[in-house]
């Protein structure tokens, strides 16, 4: 009996030892399996990338320019006579309609009065004849003659009134008296310039461009890309805009005149005839400057959905997530493939290994 108990006890110990050993082996295998899983994790695929930057394609050119008024006119009387009043001075600002000079109008007043008297008589004769026509007391021929005399008298009166009005010279527009071309009490003929009037509210700058440059001038040069510099106003640039371009070349110089415009500065007196330098950025058209960016041609992929690139967005240091980005591509130039849209400055794009990656994949870069 005692021997049987001892045997049963030994068998129980063996079973317990076997269970413990099995658990230990299982735990060991599990730990090894976990270690194997960590070891077997695939490494991130390394890729090559480049950062997108817009190239600096600014082309700056300098042209000598001459200042001109935006509007100018040499004003003259439309009738002859002696100047009796000349109240303006050179450099004086005037408004449209202001009196600049006046002729002695006494003879013109007499002519107007005589014409008025003749008209009044012709009007009276016509009215009397018109009443006589109702009773056939006057012939139709006599009536028509009186009507013609009235019309002639009216024309002479209008001419006399206009001539009297023309003895007063007024400003055609707001401007400045640039120069007086005659003196007071001077006998002057009709059409002889009396003053030079200039509008200086806007300043024109005129430059002459040779054919080699003119043929590629960009009319759409953006505001802020054209400036004027004056030697007497150091350190100041004045923005310019296109006004007009001559289509006929100068017969001697074979150049084309381009007119640029700027508002008159408030704190500086810029006058016609002064010289300046026009600074032009991107004045000349360049086929390569229209695209936003340029990329190596092999970077841009194409499938049924169109052109695209792979952009890498940083997840952690040295690790990024790949995303597909559709792009609008153009022609291949000496700078690379033109990219008009789809990417932005600072984007990181794949330059190698594109065939080995997919959208959403993490890579090492």
KEKE-3310 file (N, C-alpha, C; in steps of 0.2 Angstrom, whole numbers, plus 5000, padded with zeros to 4 digits):
npx = (5004:5009:5019:5012:5006:5018:5021:5011:5012:5024:5021:5012:5020:5028:5019:5016:5028:5030:5020:5024:5036:5031:5023:5034:5041:5032:5030:5043:5044:5034:5040:5051:5044:5039:5050:5055:5046:5048:5061:5058:5051:5049:5061:5060:5058:5071:5072:5075:5075:5069:5068:5056:5058:5055:5063:5074:5070:5071:5074:5082:5083:5089:5084:5087:5077:5066:5057:5040:5025:5008:4998:4998:4998:4999:4992:4982:4975:4960:4957:4964:4973:4977:4985:4977:4976:4985:4986:4992:5006:5022:5023:5012:4998:4982:4965:4953:4945:4949:4954:4967:4973:4968:4961:4961:4945:4937:4935:4929:4917:4911:4909:4900:4889:4885:4882:4871:4862:4859:4853:4842:4835:4833:4825:4814:4809:4806:4796:4786:4784:4779:4767:4760:4760:4749:4738:4741:4748:4761:4774:4779:4792:4798:4796:4804:4816:4818:4818:4830:4839:4837:4842:4855:4859:4858:4868:4879:4878:4880:4894:4900:4897:4904:4918:4920:4919:4930:4941:4945:4956:4956:4960:4962:4962:4964:4980:4997:5005:5017:5025:5026:5024:5023:5021:5012:5001:5006:5004:4996:4994:4980:4981:4994:5005:5002:5004:5011:5003:5003:4999:5002:4998:4999:5014:5023:5035:5047:5054:5066:5066:5076:5074:5077:5074:5061:5053:5050:5044:5034:5018:5010:5017:5018:5011:5022:5033:5040:5050:5054:5069:5077:5091:5092:5084:5088:5088:5074:5061:5049:5034:5029:5018:5012:5008:5007:5013:5023:5020:5027:5043:5057:5064:5077:5084:5079:5072:5059:5047:5042:5029:5028:5019:5016:5010:5011:5023:5020:5029:5040:5046:5044:5048:5044:5056:5066:5078:5078:5080:5073:5069:5067:5059:5057:5053:5056:5049:5050:5050:5052:5048:5035:5030:5027:5036:5050:5055:5065:5063:5061:5055:5042:5028:5016:5000:4984:4976:4983:4997:5008:5016:5026:5024:5032:5028:5033:5034:5040:5057:5067:5058:5044:5028:5021:5012:5002:5002:4993:4998:5000:5008:5020:5030:5047:5061:5076:5078:5071:5056:5042:5031:5015:5005:4999:5009:5018:5029:5043:5038:5042:5048:5048:5063:5069:5065:5052:5044:5043:5035:5020:5004:5002:5011:5025:5041:5059:5069)
npy = (4994:5006:5007:5009:5021:5029:5027:5033:5046:5050:5049:5059:5070:5069:5072:5085:5092:5089:5098:5110:5111:5111:5123:5132:5130:5134:5147:5151:5149:5158:5170:5170:5170:5183:5190:5186:5192:5206:5206:5203:5213:5224:5235:5253:5259:5267:5283:5295:5313:5330:5347:5359:5374:5390:5396:5411:5421:5434:5448:5462:5478:5493:5509:5524:5539:5552:5565:5570:5580:5574:5579:5592:5609:5621:5637:5648:5663:5664:5674:5690:5703:5716:5712:5715:5711:5701:5691:5680:5670:5662:5645:5646:5638:5633:5632:5623:5634:5645:5663:5667:5676:5691:5700:5717:5722:5731:5734:5722:5723:5733:5728:5717:5724:5731:5720:5715:5725:5725:5712:5714:5723:5715:5705:5712:5716:5704:5699:5708:5706:5693:5694:5701:5692:5684:5691:5691:5703:5704:5697:5680:5679:5690:5689:5677:5682:5691:5683:5676:5686:5688:5676:5677:5689:5683:5674:5682:5689:5679:5675:5687:5688:5676:5680:5690:5683:5675:5684:5682:5672:5656:5643:5626:5614:5608:5613:5619:5634:5633:5641:5658:5664:5676:5694:5706:5718:5716:5715:5703:5689:5679:5662:5662:5655:5659:5655:5640:5627:5614:5598:5592:5583:5570:5561:5558:5546:5544:5532:5525:5511:5498:5488:5475:5473:5478:5469:5459:5465:5465:5469:5466:5469:5468:5479:5488:5481:5490:5504:5521:5531:5545:5555:5566:5563:5554:5536:5534:5526:5526:5519:5513:5513:5505:5516:5519:5513:5516:5512:5515:5516:5527:5537:5540:5535:5522:5517:5512:5522:5521:5525:5528:5529:5539:5545:5562:5566:5571:5578:5582:5591:5587:5590:5592:5587:5584:5571:5554:5537:5522:5508:5491:5476:5460:5465:5460:5448:5430:5414:5404:5409:5408:5397:5390:5382:5372:5355:5340:5330:5316:5315:5317:5308:5298:5292:5285:5294:5306:5318:5317:5318:5312:5317:5320:5320:5325:5314:5310:5313:5310:5302:5299:5302:5296:5304:5305:5318:5327:5336:5350:5350:5356:5360:5353:5362:5371:5372:5362:5352:5361:5366:5370:5371:5362:5359:5367:5380:5374:5361:5343:5332:5316:5310:5298:5281:5280:5271:5261:5264:5268:5277:5284:5277:5274:5281:5282:5296)
npz = (5000:5004:4995:4983:4985:4985:4971:4965:4969:4963:4949:4949:4951:4940:4930:4933:4931:4918:4913:4917:4910:4897:4897:4898:4887:4877:4880:4878:4864:4859:4863:4855:4843:4842:4842:4830:4821:4823:4818:4805:4799:4785:4778:4775:4759:4750:4742:4729:4730:4725:4729:4724:4716:4710:4696:4695:4683:4680:4669:4668:4661:4655:4649:4641:4644:4640:4647:4645:4643:4647:4640:4628:4620:4608:4610:4601:4594:4585:4577:4570:4578:4591:4606:4621:4634:4645:4656:4662:4668:4665:4670:4678:4684:4676:4674:4664:4652:4658:4656:4645:4637:4629:4615:4608:4606:4600:4586:4582:4590:4584:4571:4575:4579:4568:4560:4567:4566:4552:4551:4559:4551:4540:4545:4549:4536:4531:4539:4536:4523:4524:4529:4519:4509:4512:4507:4494:4490:4487:4476:4474:4470:4475:4489:4491:4489:4499:4510:4507:4509:4523:4528:4524:4531:4544:4544:4543:4555:4564:4561:4564:4578:4582:4579:4588:4600:4598:4601:4613:4622:4628:4641:4635:4642:4659:4665:4664:4661:4650:4642:4637:4621:4615:4618:4628:4621:4608:4591:4582:4572:4566:4571:4575:4587:4605:4618:4626:4632:4645:4651:4666:4675:4673:4669:4655:4649:4636:4626:4615:4605:4597:4583:4585:4598:4600:4593:4602:4612:4627:4629:4639:4651:4668:4681:4691:4686:4678:4680:4683:4685:4692:4691:4699:4709:4720:4724:4723:4715:4702:4698:4682:4668:4652:4639:4625:4609:4596:4579:4568:4562:4566:4553:4552:4564:4564:4575:4587:4595:4612:4623:4640:4655:4670:4686:4691:4703:4720:4728:4720:4707:4691:4675:4657:4645:4654:4658:4661:4667:4662:4670:4666:4669:4664:4651:4639:4630:4634:4629:4639:4651:4655:4661:4678:4685:4682:4678:4679:4664:4666:4678:4678:4676:4666:4663:4659:4666:4664:4666:4680:4696:4709:4725:4741:4757:4773:4786:4798:4804:4790:4785:4774:4767:4752:4739:4725:4712:4701:4687:4676:4662:4650:4636:4633:4638:4637:4651:4657:4659:4656:4669:4672:4682:4697:4706:4720:4725:4735:4737:4738:4727:4719:4711:4707:4707:4705:4699:4709:4719:4727:4728:4744:4751:4762:4763:4763:4764)
capx = (5000:5014:5023:5007:5006:5024:5021:5006:5015:5029:5017:5009:5026:5031:5014:5017:5035:5029:5015:5028:5040:5027:5022:5040:5043:5027:5032:5049:5042:5030:5045:5055:5040:5038:5057:5056:5041:5051:5066:5056:5048:5052:5063:5057:5061:5074:5070:5079:5070:5072:5064:5054:5059:5054:5069:5074:5071:5070:5078:5082:5086:5089:5084:5087:5071:5065:5050:5035:5018:5003:4994:5001:4995:5001:4986:4983:4969:4957:4956:4970:4972:4982:4984:4976:4977:4989:4986:4996:5014:5025:5023:5006:4993:4976:4959:4950:4940:4952:4956:4974:4974:4962:4963:4957:4939:4933:4933:4924:4911:4907:4906:4895:4883:4883:4878:4865:4857:4857:4849:4836:4831:4831:4820:4808:4807:4804:4790:4781:4782:4775:4760:4758:4759:4742:4733:4744:4751:4768:4775:4782:4799:4800:4796:4809:4822:4818:4820:4837:4842:4837:4847:4862:4860:4859:4875:4884:4878:4884:4901:4902:4897:4910:4924:4920:4921:4937:4946:4947:4959:4955:4963:4958:4961:4968:4987:5002:5008:5024:5029:5023:5027:5023:5020:5006:5001:5009:5000:4997:4990:4977:4985:5001:5005:5003:5006:5012:5000:5005:4995:5007:4995:5002:5020:5025:5042:5047:5060:5067:5068:5078:5069:5079:5070:5054:5049:5048:5041:5028:5013:5006:5021:5013:5012:5028:5039:5043:5051:5058:5073:5079:5097:5091:5080:5092:5085:5067:5059:5042:5031:5027:5013:5012:5003:5007:5019:5023:5021:5031:5050:5060:5067:5084:5087:5076:5069:5052:5046:5037:5027:5026:5015:5016:5007:5015:5024:5018:5035:5045:5044:5047:5045:5045:5063:5070:5080:5077:5081:5068:5071:5062:5060:5053:5050:5056:5046:5054:5046:5053:5046:5028:5029:5028:5042:5053:5057:5068:5058:5060:5051:5034:5025:5010:4995:4977:4973:4986:5003:5008:5022:5025:5026:5034:5026:5037:5030:5045:5064:5069:5052:5039:5022:5021:5006:5001:4999:4992:5002:4999:5015:5021:5036:5053:5065:5083:5077:5068:5049:5038:5025:5011:5001:4999:5014:5020:5036:5044:5036:5047:5045:5053:5067:5071:5062:5045:5040:5043:5031:5012:5001:5001:5017:5030:5048:5065:5072)
capy = (5000:5012:5007:5011:5029:5032:5027:5038:5053:5051:5050:5066:5075:5069:5076:5093:5094:5090:5103:5116:5111:5113:5130:5136:5129:5138:5155:5153:5149:5164:5176:5169:5172:5190:5193:5185:5196:5212:5206:5202:5219:5226:5242:5258:5260:5274:5287:5302:5319:5337:5352:5363:5381:5394:5400:5418:5423:5442:5451:5469:5482:5500:5513:5532:5541:5559:5567:5574:5581:5570:5583:5599:5612:5629:5640:5654:5666:5662:5681:5694:5709:5718:5709:5720:5708:5695:5690:5674:5670:5655:5641:5647:5633:5636:5628:5624:5639:5652:5667:5667:5682:5695:5705:5723:5719:5737:5733:5717:5725:5737:5723:5713:5729:5732:5714:5715:5730:5722:5707:5716:5726:5709:5701:5716:5716:5697:5698:5712:5702:5687:5696:5703:5685:5682:5695:5691:5709:5703:5691:5675:5680:5696:5686:5673:5687:5694:5677:5675:5692:5687:5671:5680:5693:5679:5671:5687:5690:5673:5676:5693:5686:5671:5683:5694:5678:5673:5689:5680:5665:5652:5636:5620:5609:5610:5613:5624:5639:5631:5646:5663:5665:5683:5699:5710:5724:5714:5714:5696:5686:5673:5656:5662:5653:5664:5651:5633:5624:5607:5595:5589:5579:5564:5562:5553:5545:5541:5528:5523:5504:5496:5483:5468:5473:5480:5464:5455:5469:5462:5474:5465:5469:5469:5485:5486:5479:5496:5510:5527:5534:5552:5556:5571:5560:5547:5531:5534:5523:5528:5514:5516:5508:5507:5521:5518:5510:5518:5507:5517:5517:5533:5536:5541:5530:5515:5514:5513:5525:5518:5530:5526:5535:5539:5551:5567:5565:5577:5582:5583:5594:5584:5594:5590:5589:5581:5565:5548:5530:5517:5501:5487:5469:5456:5469:5456:5441:5424:5408:5400:5413:5408:5391:5392:5378:5367:5349:5335:5326:5309:5315:5318:5301:5299:5287:5287:5300:5312:5319:5317:5317:5309:5322:5317:5324:5322:5311:5311:5314:5305:5297:5303:5298:5298:5306:5307:5325:5328:5342:5352:5350:5359:5358:5352:5367:5370:5373:5356:5351:5366:5364:5376:5370:5356:5359:5373:5381:5370:5354:5339:5327:5310:5310:5291:5276:5282:5265:5256:5267:5269:5282:5283:5273:5278:5280:5285:5301)
capz = (5000:5004:4988:4978:4986:4982:4964:4963:4970:4958:4943:4949:4950:4933:4926:4935:4928:4911:4911:4918:4904:4891:4897:4897:4880:4874:4881:4874:4857:4858:4863:4848:4837:4842:4840:4823:4818:4823:4813:4798:4796:4779:4778:4770:4752:4750:4736:4728:4729:4724:4731:4719:4717:4704:4694:4694:4676:4679:4665:4669:4656:4656:4643:4642:4642:4640:4650:4641:4646:4644:4635:4627:4615:4607:4609:4597:4592:4578:4573:4571:4582:4596:4613:4626:4641:4645:4663:4664:4669:4664:4676:4681:4683:4674:4673:4657:4652:4661:4651:4645:4634:4626:4610:4608:4603:4598:4579:4582:4593:4579:4566:4577:4580:4561:4557:4571:4563:4546:4553:4562:4546:4536:4549:4549:4530:4529:4543:4533:4517:4525:4530:4512:4505:4514:4503:4487:4489:4485:4472:4477:4469:4480:4495:4492:4489:4506:4514:4506:4513:4530:4529:4523:4537:4550:4544:4544:4562:4568:4560:4568:4585:4583:4578:4594:4605:4597:4603:4620:4622:4635:4641:4632:4647:4665:4664:4666:4656:4650:4639:4633:4615:4613:4623:4628:4616:4602:4585:4581:4566:4568:4571:4578:4594:4610:4624:4626:4638:4646:4656:4670:4680:4672:4666:4650:4647:4630:4625:4608:4605:4591:4580:4588:4605:4599:4590:4607:4618:4630:4630:4646:4657:4674:4685:4696:4682:4675:4684:4681:4690:4690:4694:4704:4715:4721:4728:4722:4709:4701:4694:4675:4664:4645:4636:4618:4605:4589:4574:4562:4564:4564:4547:4553:4569:4563:4581:4588:4601:4616:4628:4646:4659:4678:4689:4693:4710:4724:4731:4716:4700:4685:4669:4650:4643:4659:4657:4666:4665:4663:4672:4664:4671:4659:4646:4633:4630:4634:4629:4645:4657:4656:4666:4685:4687:4677:4681:4674:4661:4669:4685:4677:4674:4663:4662:4656:4669:4663:4669:4687:4699:4716:4730:4747:4763:4779:4792:4803:4801:4785:4783:4771:4764:4745:4736:4718:4711:4694:4684:4669:4659:4643:4632:4636:4636:4640:4658:4659:4657:4659:4673:4673:4688:4700:4712:4722:4728:4742:4736:4737:4722:4718:4705:4706:4710:4705:4697:4714:4725:4726:4732:4751:4753:4766:4760:4767:4759)
cpx = (5004:5017:5018:5006:5012:5024:5016:5008:5020:5026:5014:5015:5028:5026:5015:5023:5034:5025:5020:5033:5037:5025:5028:5042:5038:5029:5038:5048:5039:5035:5049:5051:5040:5045:5058:5052:5045:5057:5064:5052:5052:5055:5060:5061:5064:5073:5074:5073:5073:5066:5062:5055:5058:5061:5069:5076:5070:5076:5077:5086:5085:5089:5084:5080:5070:5057:5046:5029:5013:4999:4998:4998:4998:4995:4987:4976:4967:4956:4963:4968:4978:4980:4983:4977:4980:4991:4990:5003:5016:5025:5017:5001:4986:4971:4956:4945:4943:4954:4963:4976:4968:4965:4959:4951:4935:4930:4928:4918:4907:4905:4900:4888:4881:4879:4872:4860:4855:4852:4842:4831:4828:4825:4813:4805:4803:4797:4784:4779:4778:4768:4756:4756:4752:4737:4736:4746:4758:4769:4779:4790:4802:4801:4802:4816:4823:4820:4827:4841:4842:4842:4854:4864:4862:4866:4880:4884:4881:4891:4904:4903:4903:4917:4925:4922:4928:4943:4948:4949:4958:4958:4959:4957:4965:4976:4991:5004:5015:5028:5025:5027:5026:5022:5014:5007:5005:5003:5001:4992:4986:4981:4992:5001:5006:5006:5007:5009:5001:5001:5001:5004:4997:5009:5021:5033:5043:5054:5060:5070:5070:5073:5071:5075:5063:5050:5047:5046:5035:5023:5010:5011:5017:5016:5018:5034:5043:5044:5055:5062:5076:5086:5096:5087:5082:5088:5077:5066:5051:5039:5028:5022:5014:5007:5002:5013:5018:5024:5025:5038:5052:5064:5075:5087:5085:5074:5062:5051:5040:5036:5025:5023:5016:5013:5012:5017:5022:5024:5040:5042:5048:5044:5047:5052:5068:5072:5079:5080:5075:5071:5065:5064:5055:5050:5050:5053:5051:5050:5046:5051:5039:5026:5031:5035:5044:5056:5060:5062:5056:5056:5044:5032:5018:5006:4989:4974:4977:4993:5003:5015:5021:5028:5027:5032:5029:5032:5034:5052:5066:5064:5047:5034:5022:5013:5006:4999:4999:4995:5000:5006:5015:5026:5042:5058:5072:5083:5074:5061:5045:5032:5021:5007:5001:5004:5015:5027:5037:5042:5042:5045:5051:5056:5069:5067:5054:5041:5040:5039:5024:5010:4999:5006:5022:5037:5053:5068:5077)
cpy = (5006:5013:5010:5019:5032:5033:5033:5045:5054:5052:5057:5071:5075:5073:5083:5095:5094:5096:5110:5117:5114:5120:5134:5136:5134:5145:5156:5153:5156:5170:5176:5171:5179:5193:5192:5190:5203:5212:5206:5208:5223:5234:5246:5259:5267:5277:5293:5307:5325:5341:5357:5370:5384:5397:5407:5420:5430:5444:5459:5473:5489:5504:5520:5534:5549:5560:5571:5575:5576:5573:5590:5602:5619:5632:5646:5657:5664:5668:5685:5700:5711:5715:5715:5718:5702:5693:5684:5674:5663:5651:5641:5641:5636:5630:5628:5629:5646:5656:5668:5674:5685:5700:5711:5721:5725:5736:5728:5718:5729:5732:5719:5718:5730:5726:5713:5719:5727:5716:5709:5719:5720:5706:5705:5716:5709:5696:5702:5709:5696:5688:5698:5697:5683:5685:5695:5698:5709:5697:5686:5676:5685:5693:5681:5677:5689:5689:5675:5680:5691:5681:5673:5684:5689:5676:5676:5689:5685:5674:5682:5691:5681:5675:5687:5689:5676:5678:5687:5673:5662:5645:5631:5615:5612:5609:5618:5628:5637:5637:5651:5664:5671:5688:5703:5716:5722:5713:5707:5693:5680:5666:5656:5660:5659:5661:5644:5631:5617:5605:5591:5584:5572:5565:5556:5553:5541:5538:5526:5516:5502:5490:5476:5467:5474:5474:5459:5458:5465:5468:5473:5465:5472:5476:5483:5483:5484:5501:5515:5529:5540:5553:5561:5569:5554:5543:5531:5531:5524:5523:5517:5510:5510:5511:5519:5516:5513:5512:5508:5519:5524:5532:5536:5535:5523:5512:5516:5517:5522:5523:5526:5531:5534:5545:5556:5566:5572:5581:5583:5586:5591:5587:5591:5592:5586:5574:5560:5542:5526:5510:5496:5480:5465:5460:5465:5450:5435:5418:5404:5403:5412:5402:5393:5388:5374:5361:5345:5331:5320:5309:5315:5311:5303:5292:5289:5293:5307:5312:5319:5316:5314:5314:5318:5322:5321:5320:5311:5312:5309:5301:5301:5299:5301:5299:5308:5314:5326:5335:5344:5354:5353:5356:5357:5358:5366:5370:5366:5356:5357:5363:5370:5376:5363:5355:5366:5374:5377:5363:5349:5333:5322:5311:5303:5287:5276:5275:5260:5259:5267:5275:5280:5279:5277:5276:5283:5289:5305)
cpz = (5000:4998:4983:4979:4983:4975:4961:4963:4965:4951:4943:4948:4943:4928:4927:4931:4921:4909:4912:4912:4898:4891:4896:4890:4876:4874:4878:4866:4855:4858:4857:4842:4836:4840:4832:4819:4817:4818:4806:4795:4791:4780:4773:4764:4752:4743:4736:4727:4727:4726:4725:4720:4710:4702:4693:4687:4675:4674:4665:4664:4657:4650:4645:4640:4643:4642:4645:4644:4643:4639:4634:4620:4614:4606:4605:4596:4585:4574:4574:4575:4587:4603:4617:4633:4640:4652:4666:4664:4667:4670:4680:4679:4681:4674:4666:4657:4655:4655:4651:4642:4630:4621:4611:4603:4600:4591:4579:4585:4588:4573:4568:4577:4573:4558:4561:4568:4556:4546:4555:4556:4541:4539:4549:4542:4528:4533:4539:4526:4518:4526:4523:4508:4506:4509:4495:4485:4487:4481:4476:4476:4474:4487:4496:4492:4496:4511:4513:4509:4520:4532:4529:4529:4543:4550:4545:4552:4566:4567:4564:4576:4587:4583:4585:4600:4604:4599:4611:4620:4628:4635:4639:4637:4653:4664:4667:4660:4655:4647:4636:4627:4612:4619:4623:4623:4609:4597:4583:4576:4569:4566:4573:4585:4599:4616:4623:4633:4638:4652:4660:4675:4679:4668:4661:4649:4641:4629:4618:4608:4598:4589:4583:4595:4604:4597:4596:4613:4621:4632:4637:4652:4663:4678:4690:4692:4678:4679:4681:4687:4687:4694:4700:4710:4716:4726:4728:4715:4708:4696:4687:4672:4657:4643:4629:4615:4598:4584:4568:4565:4562:4558:4547:4558:4568:4570:4582:4595:4605:4622:4634:4651:4667:4680:4691:4701:4714:4726:4727:4709:4695:4679:4662:4648:4648:4656:4662:4663:4667:4664:4670:4666:4667:4654:4640:4634:4630:4634:4636:4651:4659:4661:4673:4687:4681:4681:4676:4671:4664:4675:4684:4673:4670:4662:4659:4659:4668:4666:4676:4689:4706:4721:4737:4753:4769:4784:4798:4800:4797:4783:4780:4768:4756:4743:4729:4717:4704:4692:4677:4666:4652:4639:4636:4633:4639:4648:4661:4656:4660:4663:4675:4679:4691:4706:4714:4725:4734:4742:4735:4733:4721:4711:4703:4710:4710:4703:4703:4720:4722:4730:4739:4754:4757:4763:4764:4762:4763)
residu = (UNK:UNK:UNK:UNK:UNK:UNK:UNK:UNK:UNK:UNK:UNK:UNK:UNK:UNK:UNK:UNK:UNK:UNK:UNK:UNK:UNK:UNK:UNK:UNK:UNK:UNK:UNK:UNK:UNK:UNK:UNK:UNK:UNK:UNK:UNK:UNK:UNK:UNK:UNK:UNK:UNK:UNK:UNK:UNK:UNK:UNK:UNK:UNK:UNK:UNK:UNK:UNK:UNK:UNK:UNK:UNK:UNK:UNK:UNK:UNK:UNK:UNK:UNK:UNK:UNK:UNK:UNK:UNK:UNK:UNK:UNK:UNK:UNK:UNK:UNK:UNK:UNK:UNK:UNK:UNK:UNK:UNK:UNK:UNK:UNK:UNK:UNK:UNK:UNK:UNK:UNK:UNK:UNK:UNK:UNK:UNK:UNK:UNK:UNK:UNK:UNK:UNK:UNK:UNK:UNK:UNK:UNK:UNK:UNK:UNK:UNK:UNK:UNK:UNK:UNK:UNK:UNK:UNK:UNK:UNK:UNK:UNK:UNK:UNK:UNK:UNK:UNK:UNK:UNK:UNK:UNK:UNK:UNK:UNK:UNK:UNK:UNK:UNK:UNK:UNK:UNK:UNK:UNK:UNK:UNK:UNK:UNK:UNK:UNK:UNK:UNK:UNK:UNK:UNK:UNK:UNK:UNK:UNK:UNK:UNK:UNK:UNK:UNK:UNK:UNK:UNK:UNK:UNK:UNK:UNK:UNK:UNK:UNK:UNK:UNK:UNK:UNK:UNK:UNK:UNK:UNK:UNK:UNK:UNK:UNK:UNK:UNK:UNK:UNK:UNK:UNK:UNK:UNK:UNK:UNK:UNK:UNK:UNK:UNK:UNK:UNK:UNK:UNK:UNK:UNK:UNK:UNK:UNK:UNK:UNK:UNK:UNK:UNK:UNK:UNK:UNK:UNK:UNK:UNK:UNK:UNK:UNK:UNK:UNK:UNK:UNK:UNK:UNK:UNK:UNK:UNK:UNK:UNK:UNK:UNK:UNK:UNK:UNK:UNK:UNK:UNK:UNK:UNK:UNK:UNK:UNK:UNK:UNK:UNK:UNK:UNK:UNK:UNK:UNK:UNK:UNK:UNK:UNK:UNK:UNK:UNK:UNK:UNK:UNK:UNK:UNK:UNK:UNK:UNK:UNK:UNK:UNK:UNK:UNK:UNK:UNK:UNK:UNK:UNK:UNK:UNK:UNK:UNK:UNK:UNK:UNK:UNK:UNK:UNK:UNK:UNK:UNK:UNK:UNK:UNK:UNK:UNK:UNK:UNK:UNK:UNK:UNK:UNK:UNK:UNK:UNK:UNK:UNK:UNK:UNK:UNK:UNK:UNK:UNK:UNK:UNK:UNK:UNK:UNK:UNK:UNK:UNK:UNK:UNK:UNK:UNK:UNK:UNK:UNK:UNK:UNK:UNK:UNK:UNK:UNK:UNK:UNK:UNK:UNK:UNK:UNK:UNK:UNK:UNK:UNK:UNK:UNK:UNK:UNK:UNK:UNK:UNK:UNK:UNK:UNK:UNK:UNK:UNK:UNK:UNK:UNK:UNK:UNK:UNK:UNK)
# end
